[in-house]
């Protein structure tokens, strides 16, 4: 029996197939099962027009058989089979795809055939020292055996086979220090691989599995009878065949979705929301997505990997495909199944193409619309969702220079000081009095503390609402948004709030002019700690507060200083004084009497008080405590 050489570039190319193209040895079974499914597809397609095909769809199957003594794993299908010429053409020429030929010859572009490249078969050599293919083409009287040990070549001889179809016999390699090939003779491992990669192949994948059962209790057995057990084999279907995402949503119960999500994505809580999507046309795919009911413990860490499971015609291609999800929706779990994706030669990775972008963009819009409906129709549960993932939506608004903010801004929630609940930006604006020009907010660590800020009290006294922002990303998010429905965002501790009357403005200007020398002396005492000292229009009852000028607020400074390499970050602080408070008169008297020492001491004391009000650390707590004690004397 003469050995034939492979027609393609022989040993070098086959070595590349086995050692470089595939990164995961488990893939071999996915590829061989996909080829078997293709072969059955071809015969089933033929049965639609050829009465000589007596098999119905229910008769087709893919059978796995393990023989541990011979170290063989056999994959058998009752599909179309191959002639001698087809074996030579498909298996003797590396990278020849019979599936593509079939689609072209039969004008069957709408037939969902898995195989594309014709190289998947050779992945068998990753785990097998010898591969034997016995095949009989439908309608032929001849059967042929193709056999190879790898790149040296192959033999092709006539043999016997009763029925049409193909049988692939793998002699599994012996274990090495690096690889445990015995696992591919273990039925539990094989079941796991089938479940992971081929669970939704449309034909049953079956295997005889050894079971144990109790023998029937003899009629004359006494009370001390101990049950005896026997082993038997049972033909078991390993795959579920019909993907949940291909069923109509009305046909699937909530319990089925919940069970599927928890089993597939290893969560112990039910999903908060189920999203289904079927699209045909420019982006053809089925998607089944889930909003988790809780944030994974590592969600806000670098270790978290986003991505959707990607299937091509029901066969798993990638466990986590990051390119299908934008970062702002990285919390979404789920599955996308498409037959139109361009895969690389090993079908382990996607090619970067326009189809992928179309699916991603379509999913992004779908998720946004579903979250919006979630917010409008089940507010209580949406607020729970927002506790888990709202931070990510805010990051999404801020990221990429705000390019996603238009998409995400209506999904955001912030705490309302006036209404004492979470509100959307739209709800805030709708409740604004007619004379209110801006959306006011205060940013810090605690809502209770923010509500007591001097400037916050002023806004609330006016009858206006105030958003209390307690997450580090909040102010950055609003700064990128800049405005909502033409209403500008205003930090109550930054710049001019525009709340004072003309009389109050005039009084502040007069007080500033009269106290010019006082402010110059105070600023000199504080040095570069403040940019300016001035009369405040935002203080009513408090003697002092800090505000900031420019784009960097005091709270943003605090957030940025927690980042590595941001030690020099500094906001332009302004010390504001209440000209109507008794403390101001004391300062004025010290300055007019020429008591420079007292004025400097009082100035530093007030500055430290303002820092404490803002939740900022004071430079010298001991000196501050001593100054307070001296005043108490």
N, C-alpha and C positions, 0 to 999 in steps of 0.2 A: 504494500500500500504506500504509494509515493506521497510525500509531504509537499503541499503547495505553499508558496510564499504569499503573504498578503500583498495585494496590489498597490495599496497606498504605501507611504514611505516607511514601511516595515517596522523594524525593532524600535528605532528612535521615536517614531510617532506613537506607537503603542505604549512605550515606556512613559511618554508624556501624558497619554490618556490616563494611565493607571496611577502615576505618582504625582502629577501636578494639577490636573484639571479638577479632580475631586478632592475635597479637603476632609470629607467625612465618610468613613467606610460603610456606615449604615445605608448610604445612598444606593448601594448596589441593588438592594431588594426593591426599593422604590422604582428604579429604572426597569428591572425585569418585570415587575408587576405592571408597570405602565405599558411596556411592550406587549404583554399578554392581553391587556385591556384593548390595545389598538387592534390586535389580531382578531379579537372577538367582535369589535366594532365593525371590522371589514366584512365579516361573515354575516353579522346582523344586518348591515346595510344591504348586502346582496340578497338576504332573505326577503326583503321588501318587494323585490321584483322577480325573484327566481323561486319557483315552486319546488325545485329539487332540494332546497334547503329545508329539512324537516324540523330543525331545532327552532324553538321559540325563545324569546328573551329569557324566560324563566329557566331554560335548560343550560344556559351558559354559566361557567364558573372558572375560577383560577384556584388550583389546588397546590398547597405546599406540603411536601412530604420530607420528614427527617429520618435518616438512618444513621444513628450514632456509631454503630459498629463499622460501617463503611465510610464514615465521615462525609456523607453526602446530604445535600439539600437539593430537592427537586422542585421546580416550578412548572406546573402543567396547565395548559389551557386547551379548550376545545374551539378555538377560533379558526381562521381561514387557512392556517398552515402555510408552508413554503415548498415550492418545487426545488429541484436540484439547482436550477439556474438562479432562483431567487436566493437560496442559501449562499450560493457563490457570490452573487451580486451584493447582497445585504450584509453578509458576515465576512466575506473575503475582501471587501473593500471598506476600509475604515472610513467612517463619517458619511456613509451612504444611508439615506433615510428612506425606507420603504413607505413610511407613513406619508411623507411629503409626496412621493410618487403617486400613491393611492389617491390623495386629495386632488392632485393635478389631473390624473387620468379620468377620474370620475366627476370632475367639476363639483367637488364636495366641500367647498369652502365653509359651508354652514354645518358640516359634520364635526363634532367636537372630538378630535383625535389628539391624544396627549403627546405622542412622540414627535420630535422635530428634527433631530440632528443625526440620529443613527450611531451615536457614540455611546449611548447609555449602556448598551449591551456589554461593552468592553470593561465597564466598571466591575463586572463579575470577577475579573482577574485580580482585583484588589484583595479578595478574600479566598479565591479558589486557585489551587495549583493546576487543576485541569477542568475544562468546561466542555461538556458534551451536549449537542443540540440534536434531538431527534424530531423530525417534522414530516408531516404528510399533508400535502395541499388538498383542499376540498375539491372533490371531483377527480382526484388522481388515484391510480392504483399503486403508485410507488411511494415508498418512504425513504428518507435519506438521513444519514447521521453525519453531522459536522463535529469535529473534535479538535481541540487545540490546548496546548500547555502554555501559550503565550506568544511572544513575538517571533519565535522561530518559524511559525507557520501553522498550517492546519491540514487535516485529512478530511476527505469527503467520500463516504461509501454508502452503498445501498443497504437498507435494513428492512425490518418488518415493523409495522404499526397498524393496529386495527382501525382506529378512528382518525379523522382529520384533526389537526391541531399540532401543537408544539410542546415538547418536553425538554426543559433545560436542566441538566444534572451538573451540579457543582461539587467537586471534591474539595472540601474545605481545608485550607492550609493548617499545618501544625502550629501550635503556639510558639511565640518567640518571647524574648525578654520584654520587648516593647508592646507586642500585640497579643491579645487573648482571642484567638480565632474560634476557640471552643464555644464562645457565646452564640455563634451563628448556627449552632446545633442545639441550642436551648430554646424550647418552645416559648418560654416566657419572654425572652429577648425578641424573638421573631414576632410575637403578638404585639409587643410594645412598638416595634418598628413599623408594623402594618398600621397600628392605631395612629401613630404620629404622622406618617407620610401618605398613607394610601387608604385612610378610613373612608374616603368619599369616592373611591373608584366605583363606577356604577354597577359592576358585576360582583357577585359574592366571592370573597377570598376565603377559602376554607382550609382547614387542617385537622387531621385526626389527632385528638388530644387524649392523653391518658387521664382517666377519672377514677375515683374511689367511691364505692357505695357499700352500705351494710347489706349483708346477705339476709334473706328472708328468715325470720325466726321459726325454728321447727315447732310443730304443733305440740310435741311432748316436752318442750323445754321447761325447766323449772324456774323458780324465782331467782336463782343465782346465775341464770344464763348471761353470759357475756357475749355481746354481739360480735360477729365475725365480719371481716371486710374483704371485698374483692375488687380487683382493678379491671377496668374495661376501657375500650377506646370509643370515642364519640366524634363524629364529624361535626366540627363547630365552625360557624361563620364568624370571621374575625372583624369584619368591617361593617359599618352602619349603612353604607351605600348612598343613602339620600341625605345630603347636607341639610341641616336645619335652615340655613339661609336661602335655600331654594324653595322652601315651602312658603305658602302665603301666610302672612302674619296672623290672619284670622283663624288659621288652622293650628296654630301653636299656642299652647297655654303659657301663662306666666310662670308656672312651676317648671315647665320644660326649658324655658329661656334661663331661668335662675339656675337650674341644675347644670345646664350646658355651660353657663358662664363660670360657675364655681369649679366644675371639673376641668374645664379647658384652661382657665387662668389661675387656678390654685388659690382661690379666695374663699373665705369662710362666710362672707356676708353676701347678701343678694345685691345685684346691681341697682343703682338708683334710677337708671333709665336705659331702655332698650331702643336702639335705632336701627331700622332696616332700610336698605336702599337698593333699588334695582334700576339700572340705567342701560339703555341701548342707544346706539348711534355712534357719536364721535368717541365716547368712552364707555365701552360695554363692560359691565361688571356687576356682581352681586356683593353686597356688603352687609354684615351683621356686626353692629358696634354696641359697646356697653359703656355707660358712665359708671365707674365703680362707686359703691356706697361708702367707701372710706379711702383715704390716701394710703398707699403702701408706705411702710416704715422708712423706706429709702427714697421716697419720691423727690424730695427737695435736696438730694445729694447728687454728686457727680457719678455715683455708681449706678443710678437709675438709667435703664435703657428703654427708650420709647420705641414704638413700632407696632404695626399690625401684622398678624399672620397672613402671609400671601400664598394663595393657592392658584395654580394654573389648571383649569378644568378639573378641579377637585383634588389635585395632587399638591401636597405642601411643598413650596419652593423655598420660602424663608420663614423662620419662626418669628422674627421681629424685623419688619421692613421699615426703617425710619423715614424713608423718603415719602411714604404715604401720609404722614402726619406732620402738620406744622408744629413748632415747639409749643405754641400757646394752647394746643389741644393734645399735648403729649400724655395726658392722663387717660385718654380714651383707649380702651382695649377692644379687640375684635378681629374680624376676618374679612379679607377681600378676596374674591374669586373672579378671575378674569381669564379668558382664552385669547386675549388680544395683546398680551404683553410680549415685548421682545426680551427673551432671556439669553444669557450667555450660553456657551456651548455645553456646559455641565448642568445647566438648569439649576444651579445653586445660587445664582445671583442675577440681578436685573441689569439690563443695559439702561443707561440714562437716555430716555427717549421722551418724545412729546406725549405719548400715551400715558406714561406714568404721571406726568404733570397734569394732564387732563383729569385723571382719576383723583389725584390729590386735591386739585382745586374744587372738583365736584363734592368730594367728601367734606372739605372745609366749609363750604356753603351749607351742606346738609346738617353738619354738627351745629353750626351757628343757629340755623333755623330751629332745630330741635331744642337747643338750650333756651332760646327765646320763648318757645312754647312752654317749656318746662317752667320757666320763671313766671309766665303769665297765668298758667293753669294750676300750678301746684307750688305756691310760693313757700310754704313751710318747708317742703322737701328741697326746694331750690336753695333756700338759705342754708340748709345742712350741706348741700353740695358745695356752696360757695365757701363755707368754713374750711372745707377740704382743699378746694382747687381754685378759689377766687384769687389767691396770690399769683397763681400761674397766669390767669387772665390779665392781671395788672402788669405783670412782667411782659406779657405779649403786647400790651398797649405801648409800653416804654421801649421795647426792643426794636432794632432796625430803624432807629430814628422816627418811630411812631407810624411806620407804614401800615401797621395792622390795626391802628387805633379806631379807625372808622368802622371796622368789622366788629370790634369787641366792646366799644364804649357802652352800648345799651345793655350789656350783660353784667356790668359792674354794680356792686352794692357798697354803700357807705353808711356809717351810723349817723343818724340825725339827732342832734342835741335837743331840738324842739319837739320832735315826734317820738323820741326815745325808741327808735326801731331802725332797722336797715331799710334804706330807700335807694331807688335808682336815681340817676341824674335827671331823668325825665320827670320822675315824681317830685324831686326837689324843685325843679323849675316850674312845674304846674302849680305848686303850692305857694310860689313866691308872691308877695304883695306887689301891687302895680308899681310902686315907687322904688322897689329894690332893683338895682342895676347889675349886681354881681352875685356869683355863687361863692359864699364865704366858707372857709375851712380853717381848722387848726390841726397841726400835726405834732404828735408826741407819742409817749409810751402808753398812756392810760387815758381812757375816755373821761373818767371822773376828774382827773387832774386838768385835762384840756378845757373842760367846761367851766373851770374856776379861774382860768386865765383872765387877767384884767380886760384884754381886748375882746375875749369871748363874751364876757358879761355885757360889754357895750353893744355887740351885735345882737345878742338875745334881747336886751332891753328895747332895742329898736323894733322888735317884733319879727326879726329876720331869723331864718334857720341857719344852723352852723353844722357842717360836716366834720365829724371828729375822726381823724385819720390816725390809726395806731399801728399800721404795718410800715416797715421801712421803705417799701416800694411805692407807697400811696402818693406822696407828694411828687415824686419823679413822674409817676403816671399822669397826674393832673397837669404837671408842667408841660408834658408832651402834648396833651390834649389842648391846652391853652384856653379853650372855651367850649361851651356846650350850648347849642341853640343861640349863638351870638351873645351868650352871657359869660363874661370873663371870670376865671377862677381867681379868688383873692385870699391869700394867706393873711389871717388877722394880725400876724406879727411881722408883716413885711409891707413896706411902702405905705402909701396913702390909701386909707380904706374908703374915702369919699363919703363918710357918714356924717361929718360935722356940718352944721348950718353955717351960713355966711357970718353970723354974729360970732360963732365959736372960732371960725377961721381968723377973723379980725382980732379977737381977743388973744389968740395964740401968737399971732404975728406981733402984736404990741408987747406981749410978755417976753417974747424972744428978743425984741429990740432992746427992751429995758434991761434984760439979763445977759446981754452979750458978754460982758466981762466975767460974769459968774460962770457961764458955760465954757469960756476959754480957760478959766482956771481949773475947772473940773476935768476938762479934756486933757490938760497938761498933767494933772495928777494921775490920770489913767493911762497916759501914753498911747501906745498903739493897740491897746485892748479895745478901743472903740474908734469908730470913724468920726462920730459927732455926738454932741450932747444937745438936746433941744427940748422945747416945750411940747408936750404930747396932746394930741386931740383925741386919743383913743382911751385915755384914763378918766375914770369918774370917781372911784373911791380909793384906789390904790395910789401910793406916792410915786412909784417907779415901775418901769418895765423895760425890757429890751426888744428892739425891733431890728430888722436887717434891711439893707439896701442892696440892689443888684440881684442877679439870678440865683445866687446861692443863699438859701434860708438857713436859719440857725439849726433847724431839725435836719436839713440835708447835710449840714456840716457834721452833725453827730453821726449820721449814718455812714457817710464817706470815711470818717476817721477810724471806723472799725475795719476798713479794708486795708490790706497790706500796701505799704508804700504811699499812704495818704496822710502821713503825719503833718504835712504842711498845709493841708486844706483848711481854709478859714473863711467864714462869712464876714461881711462888713457890718459890724454891730453898731447900733445907735442906742445910746442911753436916753430914754424919754422920761421927763419929769412932769408931774401933775402940778401945774402952777396954782391950783386952788387948794392944795393939801397943806396942812400946817408944817410939814417937813420942809417944803419949799421955802417957807418964810425963815426957817432956822438956817438953811443954807445961805439965803440971801443976806441974813444978818451977819453970819460969819465972814462972808466975803466983804461986806461993806465995812466991817470993823477991822479988817486987815488981819484976821486970825487965820493965817494960811495953814497952820498945822491942823486946826480943827476942821477946816473946810476939806483938806486932803483926807483926813480920817473919815469924815462923814461920806465923802464921795466914794471911797473904796468900800465902805460898809454898804452903801446903797447899791453899788455895782454887784457886790456879792449876793445881796438879797435878790436882785434881778436875775442873776445866774441861777439861783436856787429855784426861783419861780419857773424858769424855763427848763428845769431838770438838768442843768449843766453843773459840772463839778467846779468848786471854787478852788483857787490856786493855793491858798494857805488857810486851811480850816482852823488851825490853832490861833493864828492872828485874828481871824474873824471872831472866834469865841472870846478872845481877850477884849476885843473892841466892844462887844456886846456887854461884857461884864463891867467894863469901865463906865459905860453909859448907865448901867443899873445902879452904880454907886451914887 
